Amino acid sequence: MSPINYDLLRRVVPTGYDQYRDDIAHGKIETVEYFSKTIGCKRRAMIYIPPGYPDGQGEYNVLYLLHGIGGDEEEWYNHAGPQVILDNLYADNKLARMIVVLPNGRAMQNDRAEGNLFDADKLKAFEDFEFDLLYDLIPYVESNYTVLTRRENRALAGLSMGGGQSLNIGLGNLDHFAWIGGFSSAPNTKEPELLVSNPEDAAAKLSLLWLSCGLLDNLKHVSDRTHAYLERNDVPHIWYEESGGHDWPVWKNDLYHFSQLIFR
């Protein structure tokens, strides 16, 4: 199956999609603490709760949305206002029922984005986040929120370093995630032969694999090689090349599109 060509998406991002609207219902962003057995301490995450939650009509899906190497659990909130984008989509009936979890993908005792971000221990902490996510954060969310708990009800996506994490963790744990997105994925992304060692299995289990990158992004070669491998091995995916570089206008646009496609 060939990848879906998403060039047409460039012309359907409406003006004001990321602007606060007074005339609609609004969700909220809350900060939670959970205990990480992986790290041995409490950790923080932010969670977007949609308007009306819980509404008594059933459980919600969960999107785990990851930040880049220079950020933390507040990066999306501080730079992209995801709650505004999501509120607007909810108001226009363009989203499936979901909460959105914004974790800290640097799984270490001092998880702040400070000092040399490329220190070996900090880079390893991004790898260790896989265990924190699977065995600490997801169980916390599923014990404390009205959410569905099957793989079909979990999505994982992120930008830059978080995009690499999303592909590495998501494609390596298809028993946990059916919807995966890499936005401008960074060089921490595994070689595609390691990411998808069994193309037939991945093709059968994935509900959506989204890859996107700005045409002016200096890291585009990482996404290019992944897309080429997937195409060569008939793994269905969306490949979306968009105007822009390695920056927030691109990632906000990705969130706008990706969030509408998941849990359908």
C-alpha positions, 0 to 999 in steps of 0.5 A: 500500500502506498503512503498517503500524499498529504500535500493538500493539507497545506491549503486547509489549515484555517486562519485562526486555528491556534487563536483563543475563541471566547464563544466556545467551551474550553478544556483545561491544563493541569499538572500532575505528579506520579511516582516513577519506579524507573527513576525512583522519584516523583515526576511531573506531567501536564494533562489537557482535559477536554471541555465537558470531561467526564461527560458520562458517555464513555471513556476517553482515548489518550495521546501522549505528546512529547517535547524536544531536547531543550524542553520539558513537560511545559514546552508544548504549553509554553510555545504552542498553546495546544489547549487552544488548538484542541479546544477549537477542534473540539468545538468544530467536532473535528476530534475524537474523545481524548485527553492529551498527556504532556510528559517530561521525556528526560527520565532522570532525577534532575530532569530539567533542561539545563547545562549541556543538553547533550551530556551522555547521561541526559541523552540516555535519560531520553532512552530510559523514558521508554520504561518510565512511560510504559510502566509508570506514567501510562499506569498512572493515567489509566488509574486516575482518568476515565480512559480506555486502555487498549492499544487502539486507544493510545497514541504517541507523537512528538517533535524533534527529539520527542519525534525520535522517541515516539518512533523508537518507543511506539514502533518498538511497542506496537502492543501498546500503541496503534497511532504514532507520529514523528514531527521533524524527528531528530537523529536519536531516531533509530535506523529504519531497519531497526525501527521496523524490523518486521514490516508485515507485522507493523503494517498489520498492527498500525492504525496510523503512522505519520511522518512529517518535516519542514522542507527547510529543516536541516534534520530532514534527512532523518525523516527522509530515510525513514519514509524511503524505507517504509515506502520500499517495504510497503508499510502504510504511512502518511508522509507530509512535507511542509513549508518551514524549518525546525520550528513551532509553526511546523509542529503546531501545524502537525498537531492540528492535522495529526490530532484529527486523524487519530482514534477514528 
